[in-house]
Amino acid sequence: MHFADALTQRSQNTAPICVGLDPNLSKLPDGITKDAAGVLSFSKGIIDAVKDIAVCVKPQMAYYEVLGWEGMKVFWESCAYAKEQGLLVIADGKRNDIGSTCDAYADAYLHEHSPIDALTVSPYLGSDGIKPFMERCAKNEKGIFVLVKTSNPSSGELQDLPCGDEVVHEHMAQLVESWATEHLGSASGFSCIGAVVGATYPEELTYLRTLMPHVPILIPGYGAQGGEAEDVRPGFVPNGTGAIVNSSRGIIFASSGNDWQEAASKAAHEMAEVITGLF
């Protein structure tokens, strides 16, 4: 199924939320070992806790990569497990390069049999650093989320710089929309080419939605980073589709005790109730 169609369908059947898997060793709860085996146990436990309410999980690759080859093995096992549980998987690796190296990244994560449904990518190198990913999306029913306006405090140092009559992130949004319209899903009307726009910049999110009418938006920054429900509303279209809201720490580390799975499930359901209550 086309990625945006699958994303939309599942968000309508559950809630338009994404749970970030950020298994920071220093924050793992009681009873979880601070090693690759513990990260796998924790990742699977969070997946089990949220699989009935979330659209997808978003494993942050850095927390797996820091554990070397064992961590990368756990990363792929976690992605495969999430798929087995019916969740979509967005790998948060912010990959980008040019030429054959970009082809290799695209093939590594977006091949036909990959358990990964979508990948975050950086557009800084221009369209030839995005094209290989788009080609794999179209061929293998995968998706990408292009960084447009990120949630971090210093994002404006580059993303808000003037660029003619607009700023850089607005120009980037128009490029993403132009790429997106070539790859629309027949059921949803959205593209497999998505964008990342932070909840911490609600005014920008409001305007960027008008610039990207066919683009599904991944919205980080909700919860622990300060974004609130009303901040994410502008990312959605009126029927409540077109966006997914990510929360990581606020869900996966809702408790550091033995009840961490129950606490994560409760936090995810509370978030889902708030977000679905917007529409």
Short mmCIF file of the C-alpha atoms (twelve columns), coordinates in Angstrom:
data_MODEL
# 
_entry.id   MODEL 
# 
loop_
_atom_site.group_PDB 
_atom_site.id 
_atom_site.type_symbol 
_atom_site.label_atom_id 
_atom_site.label_alt_id 
_atom_site.label_comp_id 
_atom_site.label_asym_id 
_atom_site.label_seq_id 
_atom_site.Cartn_x 
_atom_site.Cartn_y 
_atom_site.Cartn_z 
_atom_site.pdbx_PDB_model_num 
ATOM 1   C CA . MET A 1   0.000   0.000  0.000  1 
ATOM 2   C CA . HIS A 2   1.146   3.543  -0.733 1 
ATOM 3   C CA . PHE A 3   2.833   4.897  2.416  1 
ATOM 4   C CA . ALA A 4   0.566   7.924  2.880  1 
ATOM 5   C CA . ASP A 5   -2.526  5.791  2.358  1 
ATOM 6   C CA . ALA A 6   -1.316  3.336  5.007  1 
ATOM 7   C CA . LEU A 7   -0.424  6.182  7.367  1 
ATOM 8   C CA . THR A 8   -3.833  7.801  6.952  1 
ATOM 9   C CA . GLN A 9   -5.749  4.564  7.270  1 
ATOM 10  C CA . ARG A 10  -4.025  3.547  10.494 1 
ATOM 11  C CA . SER A 11  -4.319  7.044  12.012 1 
ATOM 12  C CA . GLN A 12  -8.075  6.914  11.464 1 
ATOM 13  C CA . ASN A 13  -8.274  3.483  13.081 1 
ATOM 14  C CA . THR A 14  -6.150  4.424  16.125 1 
ATOM 15  C CA . ALA A 15  -4.909  7.953  16.885 1 
ATOM 16  C CA . PRO A 16  -2.503  10.166 14.910 1 
ATOM 17  C CA . ILE A 17  0.374   9.745  17.343 1 
ATOM 18  C CA . CYS A 18  3.893   8.435  16.939 1 
ATOM 19  C CA . VAL A 19  5.963   7.085  19.820 1 
ATOM 20  C CA . GLY A 20  9.673   7.764  19.641 1 
ATOM 21  C CA . LEU A 21  11.927  4.921  20.716 1 
ATOM 22  C CA . ASP A 22  14.863  6.721  22.348 1 
ATOM 23  C CA . PRO A 23  16.382  4.004  24.561 1 
ATOM 24  C CA . ASN A 24  18.929  6.166  26.383 1 
ATOM 25  C CA . LEU A 25  20.896  3.759  28.560 1 
ATOM 26  C CA . SER A 26  21.064  6.203  31.464 1 
ATOM 27  C CA . LYS A 27  17.267  6.444  31.607 1 
ATOM 28  C CA . LEU A 28  16.260  2.818  31.230 1 
ATOM 29  C CA . PRO A 29  13.861  1.786  34.007 1 
ATOM 30  C CA . ASP A 30  14.439  -0.580 36.899 1 
ATOM 31  C CA . GLY A 31  14.949  -4.193 35.907 1 
ATOM 32  C CA . ILE A 32  16.325  -3.377 32.423 1 
ATOM 33  C CA . THR A 33  20.013  -4.075 31.873 1 
ATOM 34  C CA . LYS A 34  22.120  -1.233 30.487 1 
ATOM 35  C CA . ASP A 35  23.255  -3.106 27.379 1 
ATOM 36  C CA . ALA A 36  22.024  -4.211 23.956 1 
ATOM 37  C CA . ALA A 37  19.883  -6.976 25.421 1 
ATOM 38  C CA . GLY A 38  18.233  -4.474 27.735 1 
ATOM 39  C CA . VAL A 39  17.592  -2.048 24.878 1 
ATOM 40  C CA . LEU A 40  15.881  -4.808 22.907 1 
ATOM 41  C CA . SER A 41  13.743  -5.783 25.877 1 
ATOM 42  C CA . PHE A 42  12.822  -2.150 26.513 1 
ATOM 43  C CA . SER A 43  12.041  -1.433 22.837 1 
ATOM 44  C CA . LYS A 44  9.802   -4.473 22.550 1 
ATOM 45  C CA . GLY A 45  8.118   -3.610 25.831 1 
ATOM 46  C CA . ILE A 46  7.263   -0.092 24.658 1 
ATOM 47  C CA . ILE A 47  6.004   -1.444 21.336 1 
ATOM 48  C CA . ASP A 48  3.708   -3.830 23.200 1 
ATOM 49  C CA . ALA A 49  2.505   -0.988 25.419 1 
ATOM 50  C CA . VAL A 50  1.474   1.349  22.580 1 
ATOM 51  C CA . LYS A 51  0.619   -0.897 19.660 1 
ATOM 52  C CA . ASP A 52  -3.136  -0.603 20.147 1 
ATOM 53  C CA . ILE A 53  -3.211  3.217  20.093 1 
ATOM 54  C CA . ALA A 54  -0.224  4.595  18.122 1 
ATOM 55  C CA . VAL A 55  0.087   4.804  14.354 1 
ATOM 56  C CA . CYS A 56  3.813   4.219  14.386 1 
ATOM 57  C CA . VAL A 57  7.027   4.094  16.331 1 
ATOM 58  C CA . LYS A 58  10.098  6.163  15.522 1 
ATOM 59  C CA . PRO A 59  13.321  4.490  16.648 1 
ATOM 60  C CA . GLN A 60  16.064  7.096  17.019 1 
ATOM 61  C CA . MET A 61  19.025  5.367  15.444 1 
ATOM 62  C CA . ALA A 62  21.694  7.146  17.514 1 
ATOM 63  C CA . TYR A 63  20.673  5.295  20.670 1 
ATOM 64  C CA . TYR A 64  21.163  1.980  18.882 1 
ATOM 65  C CA . GLU A 65  24.300  2.975  16.972 1 
ATOM 66  C CA . VAL A 66  26.075  3.937  20.197 1 
ATOM 67  C CA . LEU A 67  26.045  0.236  21.121 1 
ATOM 68  C CA . GLY A 68  28.000  -0.738 18.005 1 
ATOM 69  C CA . TRP A 69  27.108  -3.757 15.914 1 
ATOM 70  C CA . GLU A 70  25.032  -5.238 18.717 1 
ATOM 71  C CA . GLY A 71  22.997  -2.049 18.855 1 
ATOM 72  C CA . MET A 72  22.366  -2.059 15.121 1 
ATOM 73  C CA . LYS A 73  21.243  -5.671 15.328 1 
ATOM 74  C CA . VAL A 74  18.818  -4.636 18.080 1 
ATOM 75  C CA . PHE A 75  17.640  -1.708 15.935 1 
ATOM 76  C CA . TRP A 76  16.654  -3.997 13.061 1 
ATOM 77  C CA . GLU A 77  15.111  -6.543 15.422 1 
ATOM 78  C CA . SER A 78  13.063  -3.773 17.052 1 
ATOM 79  C CA . CYS A 79  11.862  -2.489 13.684 1 
ATOM 80  C CA . ALA A 80  10.871  -6.002 12.613 1 
ATOM 81  C CA . TYR A 81  9.042   -6.592 15.895 1 
ATOM 82  C CA . ALA A 82  7.090   -3.336 15.532 1 
ATOM 83  C CA . LYS A 83  6.007   -4.386 12.036 1 
ATOM 84  C CA . GLU A 84  4.896   -7.762 13.350 1 
ATOM 85  C CA . GLN A 85  2.695   -5.926 15.858 1 
ATOM 86  C CA . GLY A 86  1.010   -3.921 13.093 1 
ATOM 87  C CA . LEU A 87  2.782   -0.609 13.635 1 
ATOM 88  C CA . LEU A 88  4.358   1.540  10.958 1 
ATOM 89  C CA . VAL A 89  8.059   2.232  11.498 1 
ATOM 90  C CA . ILE A 90  9.812   5.546  10.888 1 
ATOM 91  C CA . ALA A 91  13.594  5.275  11.218 1 
ATOM 92  C CA . ASP A 92  14.921  8.560  12.568 1 
ATOM 93  C CA . GLY A 93  18.375  8.709  11.034 1 
ATOM 94  C CA . LYS A 94  18.289  12.027 9.120  1 
ATOM 95  C CA . ARG A 95  20.293  10.461 6.306  1 
ATOM 96  C CA . ASN A 96  21.610  12.338 3.283  1 
ATOM 97  C CA . ASP A 97  24.457  12.207 0.772  1 
ATOM 98  C CA . ILE A 98  25.021  12.361 -2.966 1 
ATOM 99  C CA . GLY A 99  25.695  9.977  -5.820 1 
ATOM 100 C CA . SER A 100 26.294  6.319  -5.151 1 
ATOM 101 C CA . THR A 101 26.493  6.924  -1.405 1 
ATOM 102 C CA . CYS A 102 22.954  8.297  -1.379 1 
ATOM 103 C CA . ASP A 103 21.837  5.302  -3.445 1 
ATOM 104 C CA . ALA A 104 23.393  3.049  -0.810 1 
ATOM 105 C CA . TYR A 105 21.553  4.795  2.026  1 
ATOM 106 C CA . ALA A 106 18.279  4.532  0.125  1 
ATOM 107 C CA . ASP A 107 18.812  0.847  -0.592 1 
ATOM 108 C CA . ALA A 108 19.872  0.138  2.991  1 
ATOM 109 C CA . TYR A 109 16.703  1.456  4.597  1 
ATOM 110 C CA . LEU A 110 13.996  1.582  1.947  1 
ATOM 111 C CA . HIS A 111 14.405  -1.701 0.088  1 
ATOM 112 C CA . GLU A 112 11.408  -3.849 -0.705 1 
ATOM 113 C CA . HIS A 113 11.713  -6.198 2.269  1 
ATOM 114 C CA . SER A 114 12.824  -3.657 4.867  1 
ATOM 115 C CA . PRO A 115 10.748  -3.495 8.067  1 
ATOM 116 C CA . ILE A 116 11.206  0.280  7.868  1 
ATOM 117 C CA . ASP A 117 8.285   2.144  6.302  1 
ATOM 118 C CA . ALA A 118 9.838   5.605  6.254  1 
ATOM 119 C CA . LEU A 119 13.087  7.415  6.950  1 
ATOM 120 C CA . THR A 120 13.868  10.957 8.052  1 
ATOM 121 C CA . VAL A 121 16.211  12.725 5.626  1 
ATOM 122 C CA . SER A 122 18.110  15.998 5.532  1 
ATOM 123 C CA . PRO A 123 17.684  18.186 2.424  1 
ATOM 124 C CA . TYR A 124 20.810  20.320 2.905  1 
ATOM 125 C CA . LEU A 125 22.602  18.876 -0.147 1 
ATOM 126 C CA . GLY A 126 19.733  19.663 -2.508 1 
ATOM 127 C CA . SER A 127 17.498  17.579 -4.736 1 
ATOM 128 C CA . ASP A 128 20.168  15.099 -5.843 1 
ATOM 129 C CA . GLY A 129 20.510  14.132 -2.186 1 
ATOM 130 C CA . ILE A 130 16.768  13.404 -2.034 1 
ATOM 131 C CA . LYS A 131 16.013  11.857 -5.423 1 
ATOM 132 C CA . PRO A 132 17.324  8.335  -4.653 1 
ATOM 133 C CA . PHE A 133 15.114  8.187  -1.566 1 
ATOM 134 C CA . MET A 134 12.086  9.340  -3.545 1 
ATOM 135 C CA . GLU A 135 12.740  6.708  -6.198 1 
ATOM 136 C CA . ARG A 136 12.782  3.928  -3.574 1 
ATOM 137 C CA . CYS A 137 9.616   5.328  -2.005 1 
ATOM 138 C CA . ALA A 138 7.781   5.108  -5.308 1 
ATOM 139 C CA . LYS A 139 9.162   1.687  -6.160 1 
ATOM 140 C CA . ASN A 140 8.838   -0.007 -2.761 1 
ATOM 141 C CA . GLU A 141 5.820   1.731  -1.163 1 
ATOM 142 C CA . LYS A 142 7.964   3.528  1.393  1 
ATOM 143 C CA . GLY A 143 8.087   7.111  2.663  1 
ATOM 144 C CA . ILE A 144 10.468  9.845  3.736  1 
ATOM 145 C CA . PHE A 145 10.126  12.850 6.029  1 
ATOM 146 C CA . VAL A 146 12.258  15.800 4.936  1 
ATOM 147 C CA . LEU A 147 13.520  18.217 7.591  1 
ATOM 148 C CA . VAL A 148 11.810  21.562 6.977  1 
ATOM 149 C CA . LYS A 149 11.482  23.409 10.307 1 
ATOM 150 C CA . THR A 150 12.977  21.424 13.161 1 
ATOM 151 C CA . SER A 151 11.925  21.717 16.805 1 
ATOM 152 C CA . ASN A 152 15.301  22.611 18.341 1 
ATOM 153 C CA . PRO A 153 15.914  26.140 19.699 1 
ATOM 154 C CA . SER A 154 18.724  27.026 17.289 1 
ATOM 155 C CA . SER A 155 16.958  25.864 14.120 1 
ATOM 156 C CA . GLY A 156 16.422  29.469 13.082 1 
ATOM 157 C CA . GLU A 157 20.160  30.073 12.714 1 
ATOM 158 C CA . LEU A 158 19.841  28.538 9.240  1 
ATOM 159 C CA . GLN A 159 16.184  27.712 8.674  1 
ATOM 160 C CA . ASP A 160 14.914  31.268 9.314  1 
ATOM 161 C CA . LEU A 161 17.484  33.098 7.186  1 
ATOM 162 C CA . PRO A 162 15.988  35.451 4.561  1 
ATOM 163 C CA . CYS A 163 15.876  34.014 1.041  1 
ATOM 164 C CA . GLY A 164 14.447  36.646 -1.281 1 
ATOM 165 C CA . ASP A 165 10.892  37.408 -0.141 1 
ATOM 166 C CA . GLU A 166 10.783  34.324 2.087  1 
ATOM 167 C CA . VAL A 167 12.947  32.451 4.565  1 
ATOM 168 C CA . VAL A 168 14.866  29.230 4.023  1 
ATOM 169 C CA . HIS A 169 12.335  26.894 5.652  1 
ATOM 170 C CA . GLU A 170 9.528   28.353 3.532  1 
ATOM 171 C CA . HIS A 171 11.539  27.797 0.367  1 
ATOM 172 C CA . MET A 172 12.305  24.268 1.556  1 
ATOM 173 C CA . ALA A 173 8.592   23.624 2.078  1 
ATOM 174 C CA . GLN A 174 7.835   24.648 -1.492 1 
ATOM 175 C CA . LEU A 175 10.501  22.271 -2.789 1 
ATOM 176 C CA . VAL A 176 9.031   19.430 -0.715 1 
ATOM 177 C CA . GLU A 177 5.539   20.152 -2.049 1 
ATOM 178 C CA . SER A 178 6.854   20.112 -5.628 1 
ATOM 179 C CA . TRP A 179 8.449   16.711 -5.020 1 
ATOM 180 C CA . ALA A 180 5.385   15.448 -3.174 1 
ATOM 181 C CA . THR A 181 2.864   16.074 -5.930 1 
ATOM 182 C CA . GLU A 182 4.625   13.506 -8.131 1 
ATOM 183 C CA . HIS A 183 3.904   10.703 -5.643 1 
ATOM 184 C CA . LEU A 184 0.340   11.020 -4.334 1 
ATOM 185 C CA . GLY A 185 -1.643  8.206  -2.778 1 
ATOM 186 C CA . SER A 186 -4.929  7.423  -4.502 1 
ATOM 187 C CA . ALA A 187 -6.885  6.983  -1.258 1 
ATOM 188 C CA . SER A 188 -5.476  9.719  0.971  1 
ATOM 189 C CA . GLY A 189 -4.456  12.379 -1.531 1 
ATOM 190 C CA . PHE A 190 -1.225  12.778 0.402  1 
ATOM 191 C CA . SER A 191 2.276   12.004 -0.774 1 
ATOM 192 C CA . CYS A 192 4.835   9.482  0.372  1 
ATOM 193 C CA . ILE A 193 7.136   12.522 0.614  1 
ATOM 194 C CA . GLY A 194 6.548   14.059 4.029  1 
ATOM 195 C CA . ALA A 195 7.996   16.887 6.087  1 
ATOM 196 C CA . VAL A 196 9.242   17.376 9.632  1 
ATOM 197 C CA . VAL A 197 7.921   20.532 11.312 1 
ATOM 198 C CA . GLY A 198 8.286   21.055 15.062 1 
ATOM 199 C CA . ALA A 199 5.407   21.665 17.452 1 
ATOM 200 C CA . THR A 200 7.599   24.273 19.123 1 
ATOM 201 C CA . TYR A 201 6.953   26.631 16.188 1 
ATOM 202 C CA . PRO A 202 3.145   26.715 15.826 1 
ATOM 203 C CA . GLU A 203 3.004   29.922 13.764 1 
ATOM 204 C CA . GLU A 204 5.441   28.499 11.244 1 
ATOM 205 C CA . LEU A 205 3.551   25.203 11.238 1 
ATOM 206 C CA . THR A 206 0.337   27.055 10.391 1 
ATOM 207 C CA . TYR A 207 1.864   28.736 7.360  1 
ATOM 208 C CA . LEU A 208 3.847   25.699 6.242  1 
ATOM 209 C CA . ARG A 209 0.675   23.604 6.081  1 
ATOM 210 C CA . THR A 210 -0.660  26.069 3.472  1 
ATOM 211 C CA . LEU A 211 2.555   25.694 1.473  1 
ATOM 212 C CA . MET A 212 2.443   21.886 1.623  1 
ATOM 213 C CA . PRO A 213 -1.197  20.795 1.109  1 
ATOM 214 C CA . HIS A 214 -0.216  17.327 -0.163 1 
ATOM 215 C CA . VAL A 215 2.514   16.613 2.381  1 
ATOM 216 C CA . PRO A 216 2.052   14.479 5.526  1 
ATOM 217 C CA . ILE A 217 3.735   16.241 8.425  1 
ATOM 218 C CA . LEU A 218 5.648   14.539 11.213 1 
ATOM 219 C CA . ILE A 219 5.443   16.851 14.242 1 
ATOM 220 C CA . PRO A 220 8.112   16.360 16.929 1 
ATOM 221 C CA . GLY A 221 8.494   18.579 19.975 1 
ATOM 222 C CA . TYR A 222 5.225   17.670 21.720 1 
ATOM 223 C CA . GLY A 223 5.365   17.177 25.469 1 
ATOM 224 C CA . ALA A 224 8.855   17.190 26.947 1 
ATOM 225 C CA . GLN A 225 10.129  19.786 24.451 1 
ATOM 226 C CA . GLY A 226 7.271   22.162 25.232 1 
ATOM 227 C CA . GLY A 227 4.795   21.672 22.386 1 
ATOM 228 C CA . GLU A 228 1.124   21.494 23.381 1 
ATOM 229 C CA . ALA A 229 -2.029  20.183 21.730 1 
ATOM 230 C CA . GLU A 230 -3.133  23.522 20.310 1 
ATOM 231 C CA . ASP A 231 0.348   23.965 18.837 1 
ATOM 232 C CA . VAL A 232 0.000   20.857 16.661 1 
ATOM 233 C CA . ARG A 233 -3.549  21.460 15.437 1 
ATOM 234 C CA . PRO A 234 -2.428  23.585 12.429 1 
ATOM 235 C CA . GLY A 235 -0.456  20.648 11.033 1 
ATOM 236 C CA . PHE A 236 -3.622  18.693 10.336 1 
ATOM 237 C CA . VAL A 237 -6.157  19.218 7.586  1 
ATOM 238 C CA . PRO A 238 -9.765  19.860 8.758  1 
ATOM 239 C CA . ASN A 239 -10.755 16.170 8.855  1 
ATOM 240 C CA . GLY A 240 -7.934  15.394 11.292 1 
ATOM 241 C CA . THR A 241 -5.567  13.675 8.854  1 
ATOM 242 C CA . GLY A 242 -2.327  14.752 7.220  1 
ATOM 243 C CA . ALA A 243 -0.119  14.748 10.315 1 
ATOM 244 C CA . ILE A 244 1.225   12.574 13.104 1 
ATOM 245 C CA . VAL A 245 2.437   13.939 16.422 1 
ATOM 246 C CA . ASN A 246 5.504   12.409 18.041 1 
ATOM 247 C CA . SER A 247 6.235   12.042 21.725 1 
ATOM 248 C CA . SER A 248 9.267   10.189 23.025 1 
ATOM 249 C CA . ARG A 249 10.399  10.863 26.593 1 
ATOM 250 C CA . GLY A 250 6.923   11.753 27.823 1 
ATOM 251 C CA . ILE A 251 5.740   8.240  26.996 1 
ATOM 252 C CA . ILE A 252 8.649   5.835  27.119 1 
ATOM 253 C CA . PHE A 253 10.041  7.230  30.376 1 
ATOM 254 C CA . ALA A 254 6.696   7.920  32.036 1 
ATOM 255 C CA . SER A 255 7.969   5.757  34.897 1 
ATOM 256 C CA . SER A 256 11.403  4.539  35.938 1 
ATOM 257 C CA . GLY A 257 9.949   1.804  38.110 1 
ATOM 258 C CA . ASN A 258 8.742   -1.704 37.426 1 
ATOM 259 C CA . ASP A 259 5.456   -0.308 36.118 1 
ATOM 260 C CA . TRP A 260 7.162   1.342  33.124 1 
ATOM 261 C CA . GLN A 261 5.092   -0.524 30.540 1 
ATOM 262 C CA . GLU A 262 1.800   0.310  32.212 1 
ATOM 263 C CA . ALA A 263 2.882   3.937  32.594 1 
ATOM 264 C CA . ALA A 264 3.891   4.167  28.935 1 
ATOM 265 C CA . SER A 265 0.562   2.725  27.830 1 
ATOM 266 C CA . LYS A 266 -1.336  5.168  30.038 1 
ATOM 267 C CA . ALA A 267 0.687   8.138  28.762 1 
ATOM 268 C CA . ALA A 268 0.131   7.121  25.134 1 
ATOM 269 C CA . HIS A 269 -3.618  6.751  25.652 1 
ATOM 270 C CA . GLU A 270 -3.805  10.122 27.420 1 
ATOM 271 C CA . MET A 271 -1.927  11.785 24.567 1 
ATOM 272 C CA . ALA A 272 -4.164  10.095 21.998 1 
ATOM 273 C CA . GLU A 273 -7.264  11.353 23.794 1 
ATOM 274 C CA . VAL A 274 -5.945  14.910 23.755 1 
ATOM 275 C CA . ILE A 275 -4.912  14.866 20.094 1 
ATOM 276 C CA . THR A 276 -8.071  13.197 18.798 1 
ATOM 277 C CA . GLY A 277 -10.072 15.656 20.911 1 
ATOM 278 C CA . LEU A 278 -8.833  18.472 18.681 1 
ATOM 279 C CA . PHE A 279 -11.127 17.372 15.840 1 
# 
